[in-house]
C-alpha cells in the first residue's frame, strides 16, 4: 500500500490559561525571528552598499549550525526565552533559513518582520519521543499539556510536527504526518477536460457545467455592508472592534463553506476520472482587469486546482495542466481552425472551415482534454 505525507487540520479549544501560554510563545518566536532577520538585514545592507561585492552573487552562510549558535546567544542574553517551548524556537530558525534561501533563489521577496497585530499567529512544535500524541480523547502537546479538540477523522501515520495556529480568534492544530497509508482508487477509463470560468465555475468536455457556490452571495452582501459600517467608525473604538469581530466571523464562514465545497468537488472528480486536463491560469495578470478582479479573487481557482493536483498524486490518477499560451478557445475541436479575432464578448461562434457551431467554453474544455491526452501520450512513450 502506498504511503504519503499528509497534514490534518483540526479545531482545538484551549482554556484561558493555555491561551495565555500560547500567546506568550507566539511572542517568543516572533522575537527570535525578528532578531535573526534584523541581524541578517544589517549584513545584507552592508553587502549591497559595498562596491567591491556583487549583491547578486552574494550567498550568506545561513545554515542550521549558524542559526543554532545565534539562538544560544539570544537565550543567554534574554532569559525569558528559557520559558518557551524549545522545539518551537528551533522550528522558527528553520522557517527563517528557508525564507532566506528562497529569497536568494529569487522565489520570493525579502522576509518581513513579524507583527503581533497580525490576525494569524502560529508556532510549530516538533514531535520528539512521542511528545505529541492523543491521550484520553485530547491532544497532548509538549509544555502545554492536554487540549480539547474536535474532529471525526482518524489520524493515521506518524506525527512529525504540530503547528498551533490562531486565526481570527479560532484555534487550530495542523498535524504533519508521515507514513499515512493510501489505497489507490479504481480506474474508470474516463478522461475529462475542464475549463474554469466565472459565470460557470467548471465547464466539462462532456457538456456538463457546474455553477459557483450560490449560498455565498448573501454572505458577501453582508460583508459589504459591514465593511461600509466599519469605515465610518473610529478606528480602535469599542464599536469598531465589535464590527470587526462580526466581519471576521463572516470571513471565516465564507472560507469554511468554500473549502468544504471544493474538497467534495475535487474528490468527486478524482473518483470519476482517470485523467483530468486543466489550463494554467495567470491569476496575477487576470486580477489587473478592474471589472473582474473582485470576482476572480473571490472564486479561488488556485485552491481548487491545488486540491485536484495533490489528490490525483495520492490516488494514482493524472492531472495535466496545459500551457498558458495554448489557444483553447480559439481552436475548432473538429478541424483545428484557429479564429484569431475571437474576443471575450463572443460566447458562441461558427467555424468558417467546417461550419461547426461552438459554445466557447465547451469547445475550450474539449481542446484542453485533447491537448492533455497528447501530452500524456508523449510522456508515456518518450
C-alpha positions in Angstrom: 0.0 0.0 0.0 1.2 3.5 -0.9 2.2 5.8 2.0 2.3 9.6 1.8 3.0 12.7 3.9 -0.3 14.3 4.9 -1.5 17.1 7.1 -4.6 17.1 9.3 -6.0 20.4 10.4 -8.2 20.0 13.5 -10.0 22.6 15.6 -8.8 22.9 19.2 -10.3 24.6 22.2 -7.6 25.7 24.7 -8.8 27.2 28.0 -7.9 30.7 29.2 -4.6 29.7 30.9 -3.5 27.7 27.9 -4.3 30.5 25.6 -2.1 32.9 27.7 0.8 30.4 27.5 0.4 30.0 23.7 0.2 33.8 23.2 3.5 34.2 25.2 5.1 31.5 23.0 3.9 33.4 19.9 5.7 36.4 21.2 8.9 34.5 22.0 9.0 33.0 18.4 8.2 36.4 16.9 11.1 37.9 18.9 13.6 35.3 17.7 12.6 35.6 14.1 12.8 39.4 14.1 16.2 39.3 15.9 17.6 36.9 13.2 16.1 39.0 10.4 17.4 42.3 11.8 21.0 40.8 12.1 20.9 39.4 8.5 19.3 42.6 7.2 22.2 44.7 8.6 24.7 42.3 6.9 22.8 42.4 3.6 22.7 46.2 3.6 26.4 46.3 4.1 26.9 43.9 1.2 24.6 45.9 -1.1 26.4 49.2 -0.3 29.8 47.7 -0.8 31.0 48.4 -4.4 33.5 45.5 -4.3 30.8 42.9 -3.8 28.2 42.0 -6.4 25.0 41.5 -4.3 23.5 39.1 -6.9 26.4 36.7 -6.4 26.4 37.0 -2.6 25.2 34.0 -0.7 25.2 34.3 3.1 26.1 31.3 5.3 22.6 30.9 6.8 22.8 27.2 7.8 21.4 25.2 10.7 24.5 25.3 12.9 24.9 29.1 12.5 21.3 29.7 13.4 21.5 27.4 16.4 24.6 29.3 17.6 22.7 32.6 17.3 19.7 31.1 19.1 22.0 30.1 22.0 23.4 33.7 22.2 19.8 35.1 22.2 18.9 32.7 25.0 21.9 33.8 27.1 21.1 37.4 26.6 17.3 37.2 27.1 16.4 34.9 30.0 12.6 34.9 29.2 13.3 32.7 26.1 14.0 29.8 28.5 10.3 29.8 29.4 9.4 29.0 25.8 8.9 25.6 24.2 12.4 24.7 22.9 11.5 22.9 19.6 9.3 25.8 18.5 12.4 28.2 18.6 14.3 25.6 16.5 11.4 25.5 14.1 11.4 29.3 13.9 15.2 29.1 12.9 14.3 26.6 10.2 11.5 28.8 8.9 13.9 31.8 8.8 16.5 29.8 7.0 14.0 28.6 4.4 12.8 32.1 3.7 16.3 33.4 3.2 17.2 30.5 0.9 14.0 31.2 -1.1 14.9 34.9 -1.4 18.4 34.2 -2.8 16.9 31.7 -5.3 14.5 34.6 -6.4 11.4 32.6 -5.3 10.0 35.2 -3.0 10.7 38.7 -1.6 13.0 39.6 1.3 11.5 38.4 4.6 9.5 40.9 6.6 9.3 41.5 10.4 6.5 39.6 12.2 3.9 41.7 14.0 1.8 40.9 17.0 -1.1 42.8 15.2 -1.3 40.1 12.6 -4.6 38.2 13.0 -2.9 34.9 12.2 -0.3 33.8 14.8 1.4 30.4 14.9 4.2 28.2 16.3 5.5 24.9 15.1 6.3 22.1 17.6 8.4 19.0 16.8 7.5 15.5 17.9 10.4 14.2 19.9 10.0 10.8 21.7 6.2 10.8 21.1 5.7 14.1 22.9 2.8 15.0 20.6 0.1 12.4 20.9 -3.6 11.7 21.5 -4.5 10.9 25.1 -7.9 10.5 26.7 -9.6 11.9 23.6 -7.4 15.0 23.9 -4.3 16.3 22.1 -1.2 16.4 24.2 1.4 19.0 23.3 4.8 19.4 25.0 4.9 22.1 27.7 1.2 22.8 27.1 -0.4 19.6 28.2 -3.8 18.2 27.2 -6.1 20.3 24.9 -9.6 19.6 23.8 -10.1 19.1 20.1 -13.0 18.3 17.7 -12.5 16.1 14.6 -14.2 12.9 13.5 -11.3 11.7 11.3 -8.9 9.0 12.5 -5.4 10.5 12.4 -3.2 8.0 10.6 0.6 7.7 10.3 3.4 9.1 12.5 3.2 12.7 13.7 6.2 14.8 12.6 5.2 18.3 13.7 2.3 20.2 15.0 1.6 23.8 14.1 -0.6 25.5 16.6 -2.4 28.5 14.9 -4.8 31.2 16.0 -6.8 32.5 13.0 -9.2 35.3 13.8 -9.8 34.1 17.3 -10.2 30.5 16.2 -7.6 27.9 17.3 -6.3 25.1 15.1 -3.6 22.4 15.2 -2.1 21.2 11.9 -0.6 17.8 12.3 2.0 16.9 9.7 2.2 13.1 9.5 4.3 10.7 7.5 3.7 7.0 6.5 0.0 7.7 6.0 -1.4 4.7 4.1 -3.5 5.5 1.0 -5.2 2.9 -1.2 -5.5 3.9 -4.9 -8.9 4.5 -6.4 -10.5 2.2 -9.0 -9.8 3.1 -12.7 -12.9 4.3 -14.6 -11.4 4.7 -18.0 -12.9 8.1 -18.4 -11.0 11.4 -19.1 -12.2 14.9 -18.9 -11.1 18.4 -19.8 -12.1 21.3 -17.6 -12.3 25.0 -18.4 -12.6 27.3 -15.4 -14.9 30.3 -15.5 -16.7 32.9 -13.5 -20.4 32.5 -14.6 -19.9 28.7 -14.5 -17.2 27.5 -12.1 -16.3 24.5 -14.2 -17.2 23.6 -17.8 -16.5 19.9 -18.7 -15.7 18.4 -22.1 -18.8 16.2 -21.7 -21.1 19.3 -21.9 -21.7 19.4 -18.2 -21.4 22.7 -16.3 -21.0 23.4 -12.6 -22.3 26.7 -11.1 -20.3 28.6 -8.5 -21.4 28.3 -4.8 -24.6 30.3 -4.8 -25.1 30.5 -1.0 -22.1 32.7 -0.7 -23.7 35.7 -2.4 -25.9 36.6 0.6 -22.9 36.4 3.0 -20.9 38.6 0.6 -23.6 41.3 0.7 -23.5 41.2 4.5 -19.7 41.6 4.3 -20.0 44.6 2.0 -22.5 46.3 4.4 -20.3 45.6 7.5 -17.2 47.0 5.6 -19.2 50.2 4.9 -20.1 50.5 8.6 -16.6 49.8 9.7 -15.2 52.6 7.5 -17.5 55.1 9.3 -16.4 54.1 12.9 -13.4 55.4 14.8 -10.5 53.0 14.4 -9.7 51.3 17.8 -13.1 52.2 19.4 -15.3 49.5 21.1 -17.9 49.7 18.2 -15.1 49.4 15.7 -13.8 46.2 17.5 -17.4 44.7 17.7 -17.9 45.4 14.0 -14.5 43.8 13.2 -15.4 40.7 15.1 -18.6 40.3 13.1 -16.7 40.7 9.9 -14.1 38.1 11.0 -16.9 35.6 11.7 -18.4 36.1 8.2 -15.0 35.8 6.5 -14.4 32.5 8.4 -17.8 31.3 7.3 -17.1 32.0 3.6 -13.7 30.3 3.9 -15.3 27.2 5.5 -18.1 26.9 3.0 -15.8 27.3 0.0 -13.2 24.9 1.4 -15.9 22.2 2.1 -17.4 22.5 -1.3 -14.1 22.4 -3.1 -12.9 19.4 -1.1 -16.1 17.5 -2.1 -15.9 18.6 -5.7 -12.2 17.7 -6.1 -12.7 14.2 -4.5 -15.7 13.6 -6.9 -13.6 14.4 -9.9 -10.7 12.1 -8.8 -13.2 9.3 -8.2 -14.9 9.6 -11.6 -12.0 10.3 -14.0 -8.5 8.8 -14.6 -7.1 11.8 -16.5 -8.1 15.4 -15.8 -6.9 18.2 -18.2 -6.7 21.8 -16.8 -5.5 25.1 -18.1 -2.7 27.0 -16.3 -4.2 30.4 -15.4 -2.1 33.5 -14.7 -4.4 34.9 -12.0 -2.0 37.8 -11.2 -2.5 39.2 -14.7 -6.2 38.5 -14.7 -6.8 40.4 -11.5 -5.5 43.5 -13.2 -8.8 43.7 -15.0 -10.7 46.1 -12.7 -14.2 44.9 -13.7 -13.4 41.2 -12.9 -10.7 41.4 -10.2 -13.1 41.0 -7.3 -14.9 38.0 -8.8 -11.6 36.3 -9.8 -10.1 36.8 -6.3 -13.3 35.5 -4.6 -13.8 32.4 -6.7 -10.3 30.9 -5.7 -9.5 28.9 -8.7 -5.9 28.2 -7.5 -7.1 26.5 -4.3 -9.4 24.2 -6.3 -6.7 23.3 -8.8 -4.2 22.6 -6.0 -6.7 20.2 -4.4 -7.2 18.3 -7.6 -3.4 18.1 -8.2 -2.4 16.7 -4.8 -5.4 14.2 -4.7 -4.5 13.0 -8.2 -1.0 12.3 -6.9 -2.3 10.5 -3.8 -4.7 8.2 -5.6 -2.6 7.3 -8.7 -4.7 9.5 -11.1 -3.3 12.0 -13.6 -3.8 15.8 -13.6 -2.2 17.6 -16.5 -2.1 21.4 -16.9 -1.6 22.7 -20.4 0.4 25.8 -21.2 -1.0 29.4 -20.6 -0.4 30.3 -24.3 -2.4 27.4 -25.7 -5.4 28.9 -27.6 -8.1 26.6 -26.2 -11.0 28.9 -27.0 -9.8 29.9 -30.5 -9.3 26.5 -31.9 -12.0 24.4 -33.6 -12.0 21.0 -31.9 -13.2 19.4 -35.1 -10.9 20.6 -37.8 -8.3 22.7 -35.9 -9.1 26.0 -37.5 -7.9 29.0 -35.4 -10.2 32.0 -35.1 -7.8 34.9 -34.4 -10.4 37.7 -33.9 -12.2 35.9 -31.1 -12.9 38.3 -28.2 -14.1 37.7 -24.7 -17.6 39.1 -25.5 -18.2 36.3 -28.1 -19.7 33.3 -26.3 -20.6 31.3 -29.4 -19.0 31.1 -32.9 -19.2 29.1 -36.1 -16.1 27.7 -37.7 -15.8 29.1 -41.2 -13.9 26.0 -42.4 -16.1 23.1 -41.2 -19.3 25.1 -40.3 -19.4 23.6 -36.8 -21.2 25.8 -34.2 -19.3 26.1 -31.0 -20.1 27.1 -27.4 -16.9 28.9 -26.5 -16.4 27.3 -23.1 -17.3 23.7 -24.1 -15.1 24.0 -27.1 -12.2 25.2 -24.9 -12.7 22.2 -22.5 -12.6 19.7 -25.4 -9.4 21.3 -26.7 -7.9 21.2 -23.2 -8.7 17.4 -23.0 -7.2 16.7 -26.4 -4.0 18.6 -25.5 -3.8 16.9 -22.1 -4.1 13.4 -23.8 -1.4 14.4 -26.3 1.0 15.5 -23.5 0.2 12.3 -21.6 1.0 10.1 -24.6 4.2 11.9 -25.2 5.3 11.4 -21.6 4.4 7.7 -21.6 6.0 6.9 -25.0 9.0 9.2 -24.6 
